[in-house]
């Protein structure tokens, strides 16, 4: 006897395995945003699905506002723009599957095509096969880090020892 799911399909049906996706991921293939994204002229459906997963993560898990997607025929990728949390400033997020390799030249080209001329900064969202998303902030050049938040007590013994050592 064959187990039947809620939709009346066989639980053993191979139709659920769409493009290497697991059974739980098939439902998202019918999402209206995913359908719209698939209509973009992007040849790699894996890249479109990756962008869809990042879109859901930004909206539902990270509470971004005004998130939109754009397709670049030249780069053959989908990228996202939105405002993180309460910020007013738009940020660019470029989703990539974990198996895709990037060269310095490709990253530079992505920055040129997706970022404003004034600000060359983007977030690279790397998506693993289990839908884990890791975000990397990329900039064009070096960025001076913010000063540390923790200030050591000047009266501590270690601080006095260090000061003596440096004064010698």
FIKOLZA-1660 file (N, C-alpha, C; in steps of 0.1 Angstrom, whole numbers, plus 5000, padded with zeros to 4 digits):
% residues 168
   i   px   py   pz ch aa at
   1 5008 4988 5000  A  X  N
   1 5000 5000 5000  A  X CA
   1 5009 5012 5000  A  X  C
   2 5005 5022 4993  A  X  N
   2 5013 5034 4991  A  X CA
   2 5007 5046 5000  A  X  C
   3 5016 5053 5006  A  X  N
   3 5012 5064 5015  A  X CA
   3 5008 5076 5006  A  X  C
   4 4997 5083 5010  A  X  N
   4 4992 5094 5002  A  X CA
   4 4993 5107 5011  A  X  C
   5 4998 5118 5005  A  X  N
   5 4999 5130 5013  A  X CA
   5 4987 5138 5012  A  X  C
   6 4987 5150 5018  A  X  N
   6 4976 5159 5018  A  X CA
   6 4971 5163 5004  A  X  C
   7 4980 5164 4994  A  X  N
   7 4976 5168 4981  A  X CA
   7 4970 5157 4973  A  X  C
   8 4970 5145 4978  A  X  N
   8 4965 5133 4971  A  X CA
   8 4976 5126 4963  A  X  C
   9 4989 5131 4964  A  X  N
   9 5000 5125 4957  A  X CA
   9 5006 5114 4965  A  X  C
  10 5013 5105 4959  A  X  N
  10 5020 5095 4966  A  X CA
  10 5032 5101 4973  A  X  C
  11 5034 5096 4985  A  X  N
  11 5046 5101 4993  A  X CA
  11 5059 5097 4986  A  X  C
  12 5058 5086 4978  A  X  N
  12 5070 5081 4972  A  X CA
  12 5072 5087 4958  A  X  C
  13 5064 5096 4954  A  X  N
  13 5064 5102 4940  A  X CA
  13 5077 5109 4938  A  X  C
  14 5083 5106 4926  A  X  N
  14 5095 5113 4922  A  X CA
  14 5092 5127 4916  A  X  C
  15 5080 5130 4914  A  X  N
  15 5076 5143 4909  A  X CA
  15 5079 5154 4919  A  X  C
  16 5080 5151 4931  A  X  N
  16 5083 5161 4941  A  X CA
  16 5098 5165 4941  A  X  C
  17 5106 5157 4935  A  X  N
  17 5120 5161 4934  A  X CA
  17 5122 5170 4922  A  X  C
  18 5120 5182 4923  A  X  N
  18 5121 5192 4912  A  X CA
  18 5135 5198 4912  A  X  C
  19 5143 5195 4902  A  X  N
  19 5156 5201 4900  A  X CA
  19 5165 5199 4912  A  X  C
  20 5164 5187 4919  A  X  N
  20 5172 5184 4930  A  X CA
  20 5167 5190 4943  A  X  C
  21 5155 5196 4943  A  X  N
  21 5150 5202 4955  A  X CA
  21 5143 5191 4964  A  X  C
  22 5143 5193 4977  A  X  N
  22 5137 5183 4986  A  X CA
  22 5121 5185 4986  A  X  C
  23 5114 5176 4992  A  X  N
  23 5100 5176 4992  A  X CA
  23 5094 5189 4998  A  X  C
  24 5100 5194 5009  A  X  N
  24 5094 5206 5015  A  X CA
  24 5096 5219 5007  A  X  C
  25 5106 5218 4997  A  X  N
  25 5109 5230 4989  A  X CA
  25 5101 5231 4977  A  X  C
  26 5093 5221 4974  A  X  N
  26 5085 5222 4962  A  X CA
  26 5074 5232 4963  A  X  C
  27 5068 5234 4975  A  X  N
  27 5058 5244 4977  A  X CA
  27 5062 5258 4973  A  X  C
  28 5074 5261 4976  A  X  N
  28 5079 5275 4972  A  X CA
  28 5080 5277 4957  A  X  C
  29 5080 5266 4949  A  X  N
  29 5080 5268 4935  A  X CA
  29 5067 5274 4929  A  X  C
  30 5057 5274 4937  A  X  N
  30 5044 5279 4933  A  X CA
  30 5041 5293 4939  A  X  C
  31 5051 5298 4946  A  X  N
  31 5050 5312 4952  A  X CA
  31 5049 5322 4941  A  X  C
  32 5040 5332 4942  A  X  N
  32 5039 5342 4932  A  X CA
  32 5052 5350 4929  A  X  C
  33 5060 5353 4939  A  X  N
  33 5072 5360 4937  A  X CA
  33 5082 5351 4929  A  X  C
  34 5082 5338 4932  A  X  N
  34 5091 5329 4925  A  X CA
  34 5088 5328 4911  A  X  C
  35 5075 5327 4908  A  X  N
  35 5070 5327 4894  A  X CA
  35 5074 5340 4887  A  X  C
  36 5073 5351 4893  A  X  N
  36 5077 5364 4887  A  X CA
  36 5092 5364 4884  A  X  C
  37 5099 5359 4894  A  X  N
  37 5114 5359 4892  A  X CA
  37 5118 5349 4881  A  X  C
  38 5111 5338 4879  A  X  N
  38 5114 5329 4868  A  X CA
  38 5112 5335 4855  A  X  C
  39 5103 5345 4854  A  X  N
  39 5100 5352 4841  A  X CA
  39 5111 5361 4837  A  X  C
  40 5121 5364 4846  A  X  N
  40 5132 5372 4842  A  X CA
  40 5141 5364 4832  A  X  C
  41 5148 5371 4824  A  X  N
  41 5156 5365 4813  A  X CA
  41 5169 5360 4819  A  X  C
  42 5169 5351 4829  A  X  N
  42 5181 5345 4835  A  X CA
  42 5181 5330 4832  A  X  C
  43 5191 5325 4826  A  X  N
  43 5192 5312 4821  A  X CA
  43 5193 5301 4833  A  X  C
  44 5200 5305 4843  A  X  N
  44 5203 5296 4854  A  X CA
  44 5192 5296 4864  A  X  C
  45 5183 5286 4864  A  X  N
  45 5172 5285 4874  A  X CA
  45 5176 5283 4888  A  X  C
  46 5188 5277 4890  A  X  N
  46 5194 5276 4904  A  X CA
  46 5196 5290 4910  A  X  C
  47 5202 5299 4902  A  X  N
  47 5205 5312 4906  A  X CA
  47 5192 5319 4910  A  X  C
  48 5181 5317 4902  A  X  N
  48 5168 5324 4905  A  X CA
  48 5163 5318 4918  A  X  C
  49 5163 5305 4920  A  X  N
  49 5158 5299 4932  A  X CA
  49 5166 5304 4944  A  X  C
  50 5179 5305 4943  A  X  N
  50 5188 5310 4953  A  X CA
  50 5184 5324 4957  A  X  C
  51 5181 5333 4947  A  X  N
  51 5176 5346 4950  A  X CA
  51 5163 5346 4957  A  X  C
  52 5154 5337 4953  A  X  N
  52 5141 5336 4960  A  X CA
  52 5143 5332 4975  A  X  C
  53 5152 5323 4978  A  X  N
  53 5154 5319 4992  A  X CA
  53 5160 5331 5000  A  X  C
  54 5169 5338 4994  A  X  N
  54 5174 5350 5001  A  X CA
  54 5163 5361 5003  A  X  C
  55 5155 5363 4993  A  X  N
  55 5144 5372 4994  A  X CA
  55 5135 5368 5006  A  X  C
  56 5131 5356 5007  A  X  N
  56 5123 5351 5019  A  X CA
  56 5131 5353 5032  A  X  C
  57 5144 5350 5032  A  X  N
  57 5152 5352 5044  A  X CA
  57 5152 5367 5049  A  X  C
  58 5154 5376 5039  A  X  N
  58 5155 5390 5042  A  X CA
  58 5141 5395 5047  A  X  C
  59 5130 5391 5041  A  X  N
  59 5117 5396 5045  A  X CA
  59 5112 5390 5058  A  X  C
  60 5114 5377 5059  A  X  N
  60 5107 5370 5070  A  X CA
  60 5116 5368 5083  A  X  C
  61 5129 5366 5081  A  X  N
  61 5138 5363 5092  A  X CA
  61 5145 5376 5096  A  X  C
  62 5149 5385 5087  A  X  N
  62 5157 5396 5090  A  X CA
  62 5149 5409 5090  A  X  C
  63 5136 5409 5087  A  X  N
  63 5127 5420 5088  A  X CA
  63 5132 5432 5079  A  X  C
  64 5136 5430 5067  A  X  N
  64 5140 5440 5058  A  X CA
  64 5127 5446 5052  A  X  C
  65 5128 5459 5048  A  X  N
  65 5116 5466 5042  A  X CA
  65 5119 5469 5028  A  X  C
  66 5109 5471 5020  A  X  N
  66 5109 5475 5006  A  X CA
  66 5119 5467 4998  A  X  C
  67 5119 5454 4999  A  X  N
  67 5128 5445 4992  A  X CA
  67 5123 5443 4978  A  X  C
  68 5131 5446 4968  A  X  N
  68 5128 5443 4954  A  X CA
  68 5138 5435 4948  A  X  C
  69 5135 5429 4936  A  X  N
  69 5145 5421 4929  A  X CA
  69 5146 5427 4915  A  X  C
  70 5158 5425 4910  A  X  N
  70 5161 5429 4896  A  X CA
  70 5169 5419 4889  A  X  C
  71 5167 5417 4877  A  X  N
  71 5175 5408 4869  A  X CA
  71 5185 5415 4860  A  X  C
  72 5197 5409 4859  A  X  N
  72 5207 5415 4850  A  X CA
  72 5210 5405 4839  A  X  C
  73 5205 5408 4827  A  X  N
  73 5208 5399 4816  A  X CA
  73 5223 5398 4813  A  X  C
  74 5229 5409 4815  A  X  N
  74 5244 5410 4812  A  X CA
  74 5252 5400 4821  A  X  C
  75 5248 5401 4834  A  X  N
  75 5255 5392 4844  A  X CA
  75 5249 5379 4846  A  X  C
  76 5236 5377 4841  A  X  N
  76 5229 5365 4842  A  X CA
  76 5227 5361 4857  A  X  C
  77 5222 5371 4865  A  X  N
  77 5219 5369 4879  A  X CA
  77 5208 5378 4883  A  X  C
  78 5202 5374 4894  A  X  N
  78 5191 5382 4901  A  X CA
  78 5197 5388 4913  A  X  C
  79 5195 5401 4915  A  X  N
  79 5200 5407 4928  A  X CA
  79 5189 5414 4934  A  X  C
  80 5190 5417 4947  A  X  N
  80 5180 5423 4956  A  X CA
  80 5184 5436 4961  A  X  C
  81 5174 5445 4963  A  X  N
  81 5177 5458 4970  A  X CA
  81 5166 5460 4980  A  X  C
  82 5170 5465 4992  A  X  N
  82 5161 5467 5003  A  X CA
  82 5167 5475 5014  A  X  C
  83 5159 5477 5024  A  X  N
  83 5163 5485 5036  A  X CA
  83 5163 5475 5048  A  X  C
  84 5175 5473 5054  A  X  N
  84 5176 5465 5066  A  X CA
  84 5170 5471 5078  A  X  C
  85 5160 5464 5084  A  X  N
  85 5154 5469 5097  A  X CA
  85 5149 5483 5096  A  X  C
  86 5153 5492 5104  A  X  N
  86 5148 5506 5105  A  X CA
  86 5156 5516 5096  A  X  C
  87 5167 5511 5089  A  X  N
  87 5175 5519 5081  A  X CA
  87 5167 5525 5069  A  X  C
  88 5170 5537 5065  A  X  N
  88 5164 5543 5053  A  X CA
  88 5172 5540 5041  A  X  C
  89 5185 5537 5042  A  X  N
  89 5194 5535 5031  A  X CA
  89 5192 5521 5025  A  X  C
  90 5191 5521 5011  A  X  N
  90 5190 5509 5004  A  X CA
  90 5203 5502 5003  A  X  C
  91 5203 5488 5004  A  X  N
  91 5215 5480 5003  A  X CA
  91 5212 5470 4991  A  X  C
  92 5223 5466 4985  A  X  N
  92 5223 5456 4974  A  X CA
  92 5227 5443 4980  A  X  C
  93 5220 5432 4977  A  X  N
  93 5223 5419 4981  A  X CA
  93 5224 5410 4968  A  X  C
  94 5235 5403 4966  A  X  N
  94 5237 5394 4955  A  X CA
  94 5237 5380 4959  A  X  C
  95 5226 5372 4957  A  X  N
  95 5226 5358 4961  A  X CA
  95 5234 5350 4951  A  X  C
  96 5241 5340 4957  A  X  N
  96 5249 5330 4949  A  X CA
  96 5248 5317 4956  A  X  C
  97 5246 5306 4947  A  X  N
  97 5247 5293 4953  A  X CA
  97 5261 5290 4957  A  X  C
  98 5262 5281 4967  A  X  N
  98 5275 5278 4973  A  X CA
  98 5285 5272 4963  A  X  C
  99 5280 5265 4953  A  X  N
  99 5289 5258 4944  A  X CA
  99 5294 5267 4933  A  X  C
 100 5289 5280 4932  A  X  N
 100 5294 5289 4921  A  X CA
 100 5307 5295 4925  A  X  C
 101 5316 5296 4916  A  X  N
 101 5329 5302 4919  A  X CA
 101 5329 5316 4914  A  X  C
 102 5336 5325 4921  A  X  N
 102 5337 5339 4917  A  X CA
 102 5351 5343 4916  A  X  C
 103 5355 5350 4906  A  X  N
 103 5368 5356 4904  A  X CA
 103 5367 5371 4909  A  X  C
 104 5379 5377 4911  A  X  N
 104 5379 5391 4914  A  X CA
 104 5373 5399 4903  A  X  C
 105 5376 5395 4891  A  X  N
 105 5370 5403 4880  A  X CA
 105 5355 5402 4880  A  X  C
 106 5349 5390 4882  A  X  N
 106 5335 5388 4883  A  X CA
 106 5329 5397 4894  A  X  C
 107 5335 5397 4906  A  X  N
 107 5330 5405 4917  A  X CA
 107 5330 5420 4913  A  X  C
 108 5341 5424 4907  A  X  N
 108 5342 5438 4903  A  X CA
 108 5331 5442 4893  A  X  C
 109 5328 5433 4884  A  X  N
 109 5318 5435 4873  A  X CA
 109 5304 5435 4880  A  X  C
 110 5302 5427 4890  A  X  N
 110 5289 5427 4897  A  X CA
 110 5287 5440 4904  A  X  C
 111 5298 5445 4911  A  X  N
 111 5297 5458 4918  A  X CA
 111 5294 5469 4908  A  X  C
 112 5301 5469 4897  A  X  N
 112 5298 5480 4887  A  X CA
 112 5284 5480 4882  A  X  C
 113 5278 5468 4880  A  X  N
 113 5265 5468 4874  A  X CA
 113 5253 5469 4885  A  X  C
 114 5256 5466 4897  A  X  N
 114 5245 5466 4907  A  X CA
 114 5245 5478 4917  A  X  C
 115 5257 5484 4919  A  X  N
 115 5258 5494 4929  A  X CA
 115 5258 5508 4923  A  X  C
 116 5254 5518 4931  A  X  N
 116 5254 5532 4927  A  X CA
 116 5269 5536 4925  A  X  C
 117 5271 5546 4917  A  X  N
 117 5285 5550 4915  A  X CA
 117 5291 5556 4927  A  X  C
 118 5283 5562 4936  A  X  N
 118 5288 5569 4948  A  X CA
 118 5292 5558 4959  A  X  C
 119 5285 5547 4960  A  X  N
 119 5288 5538 4970  A  X CA
 119 5290 5524 4964  A  X  C
 120 5302 5519 4965  A  X  N
 120 5306 5506 4959  A  X CA
 120 5306 5496 4971  A  X  C
 121 5295 5492 4975  A  X  N
 121 5294 5482 4986  A  X CA
 121 5282 5473 4983  A  X  C
 122 5284 5460 4985  A  X  N
 122 5273 5451 4984  A  X CA
 122 5274 5439 4994  A  X  C
 123 5263 5432 4995  A  X  N
 123 5263 5420 5004  A  X CA
 123 5262 5408 4995  A  X  C
 124 5271 5399 4997  A  X  N
 124 5270 5386 4990  A  X CA
 124 5263 5376 4999  A  X  C
 125 5252 5370 4994  A  X  N
 125 5245 5360 5002  A  X CA
 125 5248 5347 4995  A  X  C
 126 5255 5338 5003  A  X  N
 126 5259 5325 4998  A  X CA
 126 5249 5315 5004  A  X  C
 127 5242 5307 4995  A  X  N
 127 5232 5298 4999  A  X CA
 127 5236 5284 4997  A  X  C
 128 5236 5276 5008  A  X  N
 128 5240 5262 5007  A  X CA
 128 5228 5254 5003  A  X  C
 129 5230 5241 5000  A  X  N
 129 5219 5232 4995  A  X CA
 129 5208 5230 5006  A  X  C
 130 5212 5232 5019  A  X  N
 130 5202 5230 5029  A  X CA
 130 5195 5243 5032  A  X  C
 131 5196 5253 5024  A  X  N
 131 5190 5267 5025  A  X CA
 131 5196 5275 5036  A  X  C
 132 5208 5272 5041  A  X  N
 132 5215 5280 5050  A  X CA
 132 5221 5292 5042  A  X  C
 133 5219 5304 5047  A  X  N
 133 5224 5316 5040  A  X CA
 133 5234 5323 5049  A  X  C
 134 5246 5326 5043  A  X  N
 134 5257 5333 5050  A  X CA
 134 5259 5346 5042  A  X  C
 135 5260 5357 5049  A  X  N
 135 5261 5370 5043  A  X CA
 135 5275 5375 5045  A  X  C
 136 5281 5380 5034  A  X  N
 136 5294 5387 5034  A  X CA
 136 5293 5401 5028  A  X  C
 137 5298 5410 5035  A  X  N
 137 5298 5424 5030  A  X CA
 137 5311 5427 5023  A  X  C
 138 5309 5431 5010  A  X  N
 138 5321 5434 5001  A  X CA
 138 5321 5449 4998  A  X  C
 139 5333 5454 4998  A  X  N
 139 5335 5469 4995  A  X CA
 139 5345 5470 4984  A  X  C
 140 5345 5481 4977  A  X  N
 140 5356 5484 4968  A  X CA
 140 5367 5491 4975  A  X  C
 141 5377 5484 4979  A  X  N
 141 5388 5490 4987  A  X CA
 141 5387 5486 5002  A  X  C
 142 5395 5493 5009  A  X  N
 142 5396 5490 5024  A  X CA
 142 5386 5499 5031  A  X  C
 143 5381 5494 5042  A  X  N
 143 5372 5502 5051  A  X CA
 143 5378 5502 5065  A  X  C
 144 5379 5513 5070  A  X  N
 144 5385 5515 5084  A  X CA
 144 5375 5509 5094  A  X  C
 145 5379 5500 5102  A  X  N
 145 5370 5494 5112  A  X CA
 145 5365 5504 5123  A  X  C
 146 5354 5501 5128  A  X  N
 146 5349 5510 5139  A  X CA
 146 5357 5507 5151  A  X  C
 147 5359 5517 5160  A  X  N
 147 5367 5515 5172  A  X CA
 147 5359 5504 5181  A  X  C
 148 5367 5497 5190  A  X  N
 148 5361 5487 5198  A  X CA
 148 5351 5494 5208  A  X  C
 149 5341 5487 5212  A  X  N
 149 5331 5492 5221  A  X CA
 149 5336 5491 5236  A  X  C
 150 5344 5481 5238  A  X  N
 150 5348 5478 5252  A  X CA
 150 5361 5486 5255  A  X  C
 151 5360 5494 5265  A  X  N
 151 5372 5502 5270  A  X CA
 151 5377 5496 5283  A  X  C
 152 5389 5493 5283  A  X  N
 152 5395 5487 5295  A  X CA
 152 5396 5497 5307  A  X  C
 153 5394 5492 5319  A  X  N
 153 5396 5501 5330  A  X CA
 153 5410 5504 5331  A  X  C
 154 5413 5517 5333  A  X  N
 154 5426 5522 5333  A  X CA
 154 5433 5518 5346  A  X  C
 155 5425 5515 5356  A  X  N
 155 5431 5512 5370  A  X CA
 155 5435 5498 5371  A  X  C
 156 5432 5489 5362  A  X  N
 156 5435 5475 5363  A  X CA
 156 5450 5473 5364  A  X  C
 157 5454 5462 5370  A  X  N
 157 5468 5458 5371  A  X CA
 157 5474 5456 5358  A  X  C
 158 5467 5449 5349  A  X  N
 158 5472 5445 5336  A  X CA
 158 5475 5458 5328  A  X  C
 159 5466 5468 5329  A  X  N
 159 5468 5480 5322  A  X CA
 159 5480 5487 5326  A  X  C
 160 5482 5488 5339  A  X  N
 160 5494 5495 5345  A  X CA
 160 5507 5488 5340  A  X  C
 161 5506 5474 5340  A  X  N
 161 5518 5466 5336  A  X CA
 161 5521 5469 5321  A  X  C
 162 5511 5470 5313  A  X  N
 162 5513 5473 5298  A  X CA
 162 5519 5487 5296  A  X  C
 163 5513 5496 5304  A  X  N
 163 5518 5510 5303  A  X CA
 163 5533 5511 5306  A  X  C
 164 5537 5504 5317  A  X  N
 164 5551 5504 5321  A  X CA
 164 5560 5498 5311  A  X  C
 165 5554 5487 5305  A  X  N
 165 5562 5480 5295  A  X CA
 165 5564 5489 5282  A  X  C
 166 5554 5496 5278  A  X  N
 166 5555 5505 5267  A  X CA
 166 5564 5517 5270  A  X  C
 167 5564 5522 5282  A  X  N
 167 5572 5534 5285  A  X CA
 167 5586 5531 5286  A  X  C
 168 5590 5519 5287  A  X  N
 168 5604 5515 5289  A  X CA
 168 5612 5517 5276  A  X  C
% end
